[in-house]
Amino acid sequence: MQQQQFYSCSCYCTDNLFLQDYKLHVRFGSEEQFRTDYHSILRSLGCSTELQFSNVLQTIHAEIERRRNLEADSAERKAAIKEKYRPLHQHVYCLQESYLTPEFLQIVKYCQSDGATQEGLMKLIHSEAAPRVYRFPIFTKNFCRDLIEELEHFEESDAPKGRPNTMNNYGILLNELGFDEGLITPLRERYLRPLSALLYPDCGGQWLDSHKAFVVKYAMNEDLDLSYHYDNAEVTLNVSLGKDFTEGNLYFGDMKEVPLSETECAEVEHRVTEAVLHRGQQMHGALPISSGLRWNLIIWMRASRHRNRLCPMCGRTPRLQPSRGHGDGFTAGAGDADGWSCALT
């Protein structure tokens, strides 16, 4: 079977740029547009001098340049890792059912059965106070322990490392480390897609055909929390792998189109070995941990048949550019998404 060609939208280099110092997502088309759109709000957030504004522009230009070179840099890191790095736990790179909890296997078995319904599924998973956010046990403690040991072994190596995204400073891109083919792809295809098909049919849950997977780390004197944001995904899986930590709950608002002033956020407890599943375009964040260290596995799952009609990041018809690997999950020549659109409720 010929491998599917995925694409990115050209807005990737200009939209949803995160300014860490001001906790603000921005779009940069030109300096004139940026000043018009953001000068006032940046002043209200403490960017009050021309020097500070100039520093913001330098940060933006550096991030745009990083994004332009991202695929080439990532491919270079992946090749270097393959050559230099020797895994500690080779077995964690290939999914086995023994890594999954009996409760999760029961959930997936139900989703794959004839006559499975969302109502029946609700009896097997925990529905959170936040709308359409669900929690369930997924991995065994032994697998989480071995995976963390592998990640920390890689952290301590001299192999090159890339940031998982613009908001998390500490973490690992799993495709660069070699986890995609044996672990993440079968997890998405065999186990997560049947579940998402029942829970999120209006968001393309049955058409999940690509992903971006990474781990993030929260620790004292490093990243403690995560600002309010939405994901470049149709459906997101967030698993707390461990270790020992206190506080640091997730919190969820409404979909990205709803202003924060009109949103009531709800907290969701993050328990080790358990997964939280939600719509990628739902606004969310992570409260600070107060002690310890936490590793999280994040999988942004994408459905090209859904996103080909409308880029979830810029809100426009996607302007495609070829990508290596999964890109941002767009495909060419498949513009009809059979009427799927993500509900705002």
Salt bridges, closest charged atoms under 4 A:
ASP15 OD1 - ARG27 NE 3.58
ASP15 OD2 - ARG316 NH2 3.92
GLU31 OE2 - ARG35 NE 3.27
GLU50 OE2 - ARG35 NH2 2.70
GLU63 OE2 - ARG66 NH2 2.87
GLU63 OE2 - ARG67 NE 2.70
GLU128 OE2 - HIS126 NE2 3.59
GLU128 OE2 - ARG135 NE 2.72
ASP146 OD2 - HIS91 NE2 3.00
ASP146 OD1 - ARG145 NH2 3.08
GLU149 OE1 - HIS89 NE2 2.66
GLU152 OE2 - LYS243 NZ 3.05
GLU155 OE2 - LYS217 NZ 3.00
GLU176 OE2 - ARG77 NH2 2.67
ASP180 OD1 - HIS211 NE2 3.05
ASP202 OD2 - ARG132 NH1 2.86
GLU222 OE1 - LYS217 NZ 3.34
ASP231 OD1 - HIS229 NE2 3.26
ASP231 OD1 - HIS284 NE2 3.34
GLU234 OE1 - ARG307 NE 2.96
GLU269 OE1 - ARG271 NE 3.23
GLU274 OE1 - ARG135 NH1 2.90
ASP328 OD1 - ARG302 NH2 3.64
ASP338 OD2 - ARG305 NH2 1.93
